Amino acid sequence: MRTDKKKIIGLSCGRKNGNSEILLKEACMGAEELGVESEIIRAMDLKIKPCRGCESCSMAFGQGKEPRCAIKDDDVPWILEKTCLEDCALIVSVPTYHLRANGYFEIIAERLLPTMLSNLRILKKTRVGAIICVGGGEFDWTPLALTTVNIFVQHTRLVVDQIQVNGAGAAGSVLMNEKALARARELGRNVAKAMMKPIEEAKFVGDETAVSCPVCHCNVLQVPGKLPDVYCPVCWIHGIISWDGDKMKVNWNEEDAQHPRFSEYGVSKHMEEVGMKHRRFFGEDQAKVKELIKKYISYGRILKPGASR
């Protein structure tokens, strides 16, 4: 990564000067100690619309055309251009209201596809990033936050640090948590240090467990059939879990780790499969679909607010 710019973009998906934004700013202050400037995007101040699932972007890609989002009247394309395409590091900071990252973040993340398909070079991950998640409860109420944010960040960045802060409570209450503030500042410094290195030398320096995925460094595991086989639901890396008394560890498949889900290889394989399905659907299956869908178009009473029975 080029370091002459030495800039971090922070994506804040929480309230203005709320807990997640405070920790993001603390991280930026830490990076500033090492000469790295920062810019912050506050998602809640912007116009954000959810993906409609129209598939126009993926269909265009499959036809050799430029993938474009059908939604033209909001700020998400600009957010994605700033966070995914600019030559900078990225820190994403999100609140955790209900087990996972909040809705503002998820809307942005689900709109990534046309930006990614138009700029597949971002999958080379030549830049670094970090993640901050903040929840009001304890760990039992925030287990999927880092996992869901990694789904977005892993497309474009080598993650070098991430933290989950729990027990934050009301907006601004994290100001009373000196440990969390110090850890956020450390995260910012870790990102700045990684920016100074060739990308091949940048490494993850955050907290890990014996079962953490070697790519996203989360410890959420899925069992595809039966133990001891497990895999990371984010990165699609498989492994074998084992026990030594009450301690667990995972021996991860090294080849999988070289080609995770959100890599050039992983995405290209997925798009090949999607392209085959699209070609079949809009070819031999289209006439059947038009006939079969008729009964569903005419069925059902659709409710709207204020409508009488």
Secondary structure, 3 states (H helix, E strand, C coil): CCCCCCEEEEEECCCCCCHHHHHHHHHHHHHHCCCCEEEEEEHHHCCCCCCCCCCHHHHHHHCCCCCCCCCCCCCHHHHHHHHHHCCCEEEEEEEECCCCECHHHHHHHHCCHHHHHHCHHHHHCCEEEEEEEEECCCHHHCCCHHHHHHHHHCCCEEEEEEEEECCCCCCCHHHHCHHHHHHHHHHHHHHHHHHCCCHHHCCCCCCCCCCCCCCCCCCCCECCCCCCEEECCCCCCEEEEEEECCEEEEEECHHHHHCCCCCHHHHHHHHHHHHHHHHHHCCCCHHHHHHHCHHHHCCCCCCCCCCCC
